[in-house]
């Protein structure tokens, strides 16, 4: 079964607008980044909304929401089958969360290093301004 795109799920949940999705898709096409990252960084949605959409996407793959035609009475089904499907769904969601968390940590580290570099640059500029002020005075 084909997965419903995250963008469509977010639209259906009214977590983003069509314009938000269109802009994010253009950014994704340009940069190759993940749609969820783009929407979060642009402030159009939250990690929680993306997580909910991912969970819904996983549930969509597991089976249709519409009630299927009742099958003939099978022999007593194992109570573990439904539990196994749910466990698989939860495990898939947890793996995606872990991947997203690792990516978030990497992004945070990158931002920290950029902030440190900017602080160094600012300090150098302040020293330069102080020297120039001394020359003028």
C-alpha beads as a LAMMPS data file, in Angstrom:
LAMMPS data file: protein, C-alpha beads

137 atoms
136 bonds

1 atom types
1 bond types

-500.0 500.0 xlo xhi
-500.0 500.0 ylo yhi
-500.0 500.0 zlo zhi

Masses

1 110.0

Atoms # bond

1 1 1 0.000 0.000 0.000
2 1 1 1.295 3.449 -0.891
3 1 1 1.954 5.935 1.885
4 1 1 -0.025 9.145 2.012
5 1 1 2.443 12.080 1.861
6 1 1 3.182 13.891 5.129
7 1 1 2.232 17.198 3.501
8 1 1 -1.212 15.871 2.597
9 1 1 -1.725 14.523 6.101
10 1 1 -0.759 17.904 7.600
11 1 1 -3.219 19.613 5.249
12 1 1 -5.972 17.152 6.194
13 1 1 -5.263 17.815 9.878
14 1 1 -5.327 21.561 9.145
15 1 1 -1.858 21.835 10.696
16 1 1 -0.604 23.844 7.675
17 1 1 -2.114 25.781 4.793
18 1 1 -1.869 25.021 1.080
19 1 1 0.454 28.024 0.726
20 1 1 2.711 26.716 3.526
21 1 1 2.900 23.328 1.834
22 1 1 3.583 24.779 -1.597
23 1 1 6.411 26.988 -0.286
24 1 1 7.910 24.086 1.662
25 1 1 7.728 21.780 -1.369
26 1 1 9.531 24.383 -3.468
27 1 1 12.211 24.680 -0.766
28 1 1 12.466 20.878 -0.619
29 1 1 12.897 20.697 -4.387
30 1 1 15.615 23.365 -4.223
31 1 1 17.547 21.997 -1.221
32 1 1 16.661 18.306 -0.967
33 1 1 15.877 18.703 2.740
34 1 1 13.013 16.891 4.477
35 1 1 9.618 18.559 4.237
36 1 1 9.018 18.368 7.997
37 1 1 12.320 20.118 8.748
38 1 1 11.463 22.924 6.366
39 1 1 7.974 23.405 7.825
40 1 1 9.300 23.401 11.398
41 1 1 12.203 25.778 10.707
42 1 1 9.894 28.165 8.875
43 1 1 7.559 28.172 11.882
44 1 1 4.569 26.760 10.002
45 1 1 4.223 23.677 12.193
46 1 1 5.726 21.913 15.202
47 1 1 7.622 18.699 15.866
48 1 1 4.495 17.420 17.551
49 1 1 2.361 17.994 14.442
50 1 1 4.984 16.249 12.292
51 1 1 5.084 13.343 14.770
52 1 1 1.309 13.022 14.658
53 1 1 1.342 13.074 10.860
54 1 1 4.043 10.398 10.800
55 1 1 2.024 8.248 13.195
56 1 1 -1.042 8.625 10.988
57 1 1 1.059 7.737 7.957
58 1 1 2.219 4.535 9.664
59 1 1 -1.343 3.656 10.625
60 1 1 -2.473 4.274 7.035
61 1 1 0.066 1.727 5.801
62 1 1 -1.093 -0.922 8.247
63 1 1 -4.606 -1.028 6.925
64 1 1 -7.499 0.926 5.510
65 1 1 -9.644 3.019 7.794
66 1 1 -12.852 2.025 6.037
67 1 1 -14.480 -1.060 7.420
68 1 1 -13.607 -4.039 5.258
69 1 1 -16.102 -6.658 4.309
70 1 1 -16.349 -9.092 7.205
71 1 1 -14.412 -12.251 6.456
72 1 1 -15.903 -15.659 7.039
73 1 1 -15.511 -16.759 10.613
74 1 1 -11.947 -17.937 10.938
75 1 1 -10.731 -20.287 13.569
76 1 1 -10.065 -18.523 16.850
77 1 1 -7.532 -15.793 15.972
78 1 1 -4.408 -15.372 17.977
79 1 1 -4.640 -12.391 20.340
80 1 1 -1.002 -11.668 19.519
81 1 1 -1.552 -10.720 15.852
82 1 1 -3.125 -7.330 16.595
83 1 1 -0.564 -6.727 19.306
84 1 1 2.253 -7.565 16.883
85 1 1 0.927 -5.065 14.323
86 1 1 0.655 -2.355 16.939
87 1 1 4.129 -3.173 18.247
88 1 1 5.525 -2.956 14.723
89 1 1 3.826 0.407 14.269
90 1 1 5.199 1.748 17.541
91 1 1 8.690 0.445 16.763
92 1 1 8.657 2.146 13.360
93 1 1 7.522 5.384 14.953
94 1 1 10.234 5.138 17.617
95 1 1 12.925 4.520 15.005
96 1 1 11.774 7.621 13.126
97 1 1 11.735 9.635 16.369
98 1 1 15.242 8.462 17.153
99 1 1 16.423 9.451 13.682
100 1 1 14.749 12.843 14.045
101 1 1 16.289 13.324 17.499
102 1 1 19.781 12.486 16.240
103 1 1 19.250 14.901 13.375
104 1 1 18.022 17.561 15.803
105 1 1 21.096 17.074 18.012
106 1 1 23.318 17.438 14.947
107 1 1 21.495 20.611 13.940
108 1 1 21.824 21.986 17.477
109 1 1 25.574 21.292 17.441
110 1 1 25.914 23.020 14.084
111 1 1 24.006 26.030 15.394
112 1 1 26.146 26.147 18.538
113 1 1 29.323 26.224 16.484
114 1 1 27.904 28.934 14.211
115 1 1 26.863 31.019 17.237
116 1 1 30.361 30.624 18.724
117 1 1 31.900 31.722 15.427
118 1 1 29.565 34.714 15.248
119 1 1 30.401 35.664 18.836
120 1 1 34.118 35.558 17.939
121 1 1 33.472 37.726 14.902
122 1 1 31.475 40.182 17.007
123 1 1 34.262 40.367 19.583
124 1 1 36.814 41.068 16.830
125 1 1 34.603 43.817 15.378
126 1 1 34.149 45.379 18.826
127 1 1 37.937 45.413 19.341
128 1 1 38.375 46.983 15.926
129 1 1 35.764 49.650 16.726
130 1 1 37.483 50.403 20.034
131 1 1 40.839 50.859 18.219
132 1 1 39.224 53.170 15.665
133 1 1 37.604 55.220 18.416
134 1 1 40.975 55.628 20.115
135 1 1 42.510 56.899 16.862
136 1 1 39.697 59.407 16.363
137 1 1 39.845 60.674 19.955

Bonds

1 1 1 2
2 1 2 3
3 1 3 4
4 1 4 5
5 1 5 6
6 1 6 7
7 1 7 8
8 1 8 9
9 1 9 10
10 1 10 11
11 1 11 12
12 1 12 13
13 1 13 14
14 1 14 15
15 1 15 16
16 1 16 17
17 1 17 18
18 1 18 19
19 1 19 20
20 1 20 21
21 1 21 22
22 1 22 23
23 1 23 24
24 1 24 25
25 1 25 26
26 1 26 27
27 1 27 28
28 1 28 29
29 1 29 30
30 1 30 31
31 1 31 32
32 1 32 33
33 1 33 34
34 1 34 35
35 1 35 36
36 1 36 37
37 1 37 38
38 1 38 39
39 1 39 40
40 1 40 41
41 1 41 42
42 1 42 43
43 1 43 44
44 1 44 45
45 1 45 46
46 1 46 47
47 1 47 48
48 1 48 49
49 1 49 50
50 1 50 51
51 1 51 52
52 1 52 53
53 1 53 54
54 1 54 55
55 1 55 56
56 1 56 57
57 1 57 58
58 1 58 59
59 1 59 60
60 1 60 61
61 1 61 62
62 1 62 63
63 1 63 64
64 1 64 65
65 1 65 66
66 1 66 67
67 1 67 68
68 1 68 69
69 1 69 70
70 1 70 71
71 1 71 72
72 1 72 73
73 1 73 74
74 1 74 75
75 1 75 76
76 1 76 77
77 1 77 78
78 1 78 79
79 1 79 80
80 1 80 81
81 1 81 82
82 1 82 83
83 1 83 84
84 1 84 85
85 1 85 86
86 1 86 87
87 1 87 88
88 1 88 89
89 1 89 90
90 1 90 91
91 1 91 92
92 1 92 93
93 1 93 94
94 1 94 95
95 1 95 96
96 1 96 97
97 1 97 98
98 1 98 99
99 1 99 100
100 1 100 101
101 1 101 102
102 1 102 103
103 1 103 104
104 1 104 105
105 1 105 106
106 1 106 107
107 1 107 108
108 1 108 109
109 1 109 110
110 1 110 111
111 1 111 112
112 1 112 113
113 1 113 114
114 1 114 115
115 1 115 116
116 1 116 117
117 1 117 118
118 1 118 119
119 1 119 120
120 1 120 121
121 1 121 122
122 1 122 123
123 1 123 124
124 1 124 125
125 1 125 126
126 1 126 127
127 1 127 128
128 1 128 129
129 1 129 130
130 1 130 131
131 1 131 132
132 1 132 133
133 1 133 134
134 1 134 135
135 1 135 136
136 1 136 137
